[in-house]
Amino acid sequence: MSTLEESLKFGNQLGSALFAGAIVLLDGPMGAGKTTLAKGICTGLDVPETMVVSPTYTIANFYPGRLPVSHVDLFRLEQPEQLDDFDRDDLLPPDGVSLVEWPKLIQSWLTADEPVLHLEIGVSGSEIRKAKLSSAAPEFSGILNRLHKLP
């Protein structure tokens, strides 16, 4: 993904395939484009792109769409205990889609049987971004196959 538009398009294609209960962990360095991908994913879930803003200071934003979306950014949290201030079902709604930026701390909340997709964004040079997708959840196998075939 070398342009903003390509990142948004990739996110849109992923978002259009997501299902209730899906948890997408968006990982990568500062400035890698996690929020841009979140915007694209949200548009694929019928959330207007203009609604999607970084939840860095609010920790979580919630958007109505084809499925409700919880967009979480844990950058400002330093200890797993800080998550105790939040209701798990608010951040990871079972009837919606969860997008989690800076997901390291939330991994202790996740169980092996939950449908989790890890999307790691790597930056090569100043503009090229590569998305590495992985999931042990069978619910994501068809989605991963379709996304890996994209140009």
C-alpha positions in Angstrom: 0.0 0.0 0.0 1.8 3.0 -1.2 -0.9 5.6 -1.0 -3.6 6.7 1.4 -6.2 5.6 -1.2 -4.8 2.1 -1.4 -4.8 1.8 2.4 -8.4 3.0 2.6 -9.4 0.5 -0.2 -7.7 -2.4 1.5 -9.4 -1.5 4.7 -12.8 -1.2 3.0 -12.4 -4.7 1.4 -11.5 -6.1 4.8 -14.4 -4.3 6.6 -17.0 -5.4 4.1 -16.1 -9.0 5.0 -16.1 -8.7 8.8 -18.8 -10.3 11.0 -20.3 -9.8 14.5 -17.7 -10.6 17.2 -14.7 -10.0 14.9 -11.7 -8.5 16.7 -9.0 -6.8 14.6 -5.8 -6.0 16.2 -4.0 -3.1 14.4 -0.3 -3.2 15.2 2.6 -1.1 13.8 4.8 1.8 14.6 3.7 5.3 15.1 2.6 6.8 11.8 2.2 3.5 10.1 -1.4 4.1 9.2 -3.4 2.2 11.8 -6.1 4.9 12.0 -6.2 5.2 8.2 -6.8 1.4 7.9 -9.5 1.7 10.6 -11.2 4.4 8.5 -11.2 2.0 5.5 -12.5 -0.9 7.6 -15.2 1.3 9.0 -16.3 2.4 5.5 -16.6 -1.3 4.6 -19.0 -1.6 7.6 -21.1 1.3 6.2 -19.7 3.9 8.7 -19.0 7.3 7.0 -15.3 7.9 6.8 -15.7 11.4 8.2 -17.0 9.9 11.5 -13.8 7.9 12.1 -11.2 9.8 14.2 -8.3 8.5 16.3 -9.5 7.6 19.8 -6.0 8.2 21.3 -7.4 10.7 23.8 -10.8 9.1 24.4 -9.5 5.5 24.4 -12.6 4.3 22.5 -14.9 5.6 19.9 -18.1 3.9 18.9 -19.7 4.1 15.4 -23.0 2.8 14.1 -22.8 0.9 10.8 -23.9 -2.4 9.3 -22.5 -3.7 12.6 -21.6 -1.5 15.6 -17.9 -0.7 15.6 -15.8 -0.2 18.7 -12.5 1.6 17.7 -10.0 1.4 20.6 -6.6 3.0 20.9 -4.5 1.8 23.9 -1.4 3.9 23.1 -1.8 6.0 26.3 -2.3 3.0 28.6 0.9 1.6 30.3 -0.3 -1.2 32.5 -2.8 -4.0 31.9 -4.5 -3.1 35.1 -5.6 0.2 33.5 -8.1 -1.9 31.4 -9.9 -2.7 34.6 -11.6 0.7 34.4 -13.4 -0.4 31.2 -16.2 -2.9 30.6 -14.9 -5.7 28.3 -18.1 -5.9 26.3 -17.9 -2.1 25.6 -14.4 -2.3 24.1 -15.0 -5.8 22.5 -18.7 -5.9 21.8 -19.8 -9.5 21.0 -22.5 -8.2 18.6 -20.1 -5.8 16.7 -16.7 -5.4 15.3 -13.7 -4.3 17.4 -10.7 -2.4 16.0 -7.9 -2.2 18.5 -4.8 0.0 17.9 -1.8 -0.6 20.1 -3.3 -4.0 21.1 -0.5 -5.3 23.4 -2.3 -4.7 26.7 -5.7 -6.1 25.5 -4.3 -9.5 24.6 -4.7 -10.7 28.2 -8.5 -10.2 27.7 -8.6 -12.4 24.6 -9.4 -16.1 24.7 -8.2 -18.8 22.2 -11.7 -19.3 20.8 -12.4 -15.7 19.9 -12.2 -14.6 16.3 -9.1 -12.4 16.3 -7.3 -11.1 13.3 -3.8 -9.7 13.8 -3.0 -7.0 11.2 0.6 -5.9 11.5 1.5 -2.8 9.4 5.1 -2.5 8.4 6.6 0.6 6.9 9.3 0.3 4.2 10.8 3.5 3.0 8.8 6.7 3.5 5.6 5.6 1.7 5.3 1.8 1.3 3.2 0.0 3.8 2.8 -3.7 4.0 0.0 -5.5 5.9 0.7 -8.8 7.4 -2.5 -10.6 8.4 -2.7 -13.7 10.6 -5.4 -15.5 12.5 -5.8 -18.9 14.1 -9.6 -18.4 14.0 -11.3 -20.5 11.3 -13.9 -17.6 10.8 -11.1 -15.6 9.1 -9.8 -18.3 6.7 -12.0 -17.2 3.7 -11.3 -13.5 4.3 -7.6 -14.1 4.5 -7.7 -16.1 1.2 -9.6 -13.3 -0.6 -7.3 -10.6 0.8 -4.1 -12.4 -0.1 -5.2 -12.6 -3.7 -5.6 -8.8 -4.0 -3.0 -7.1 -6.1 
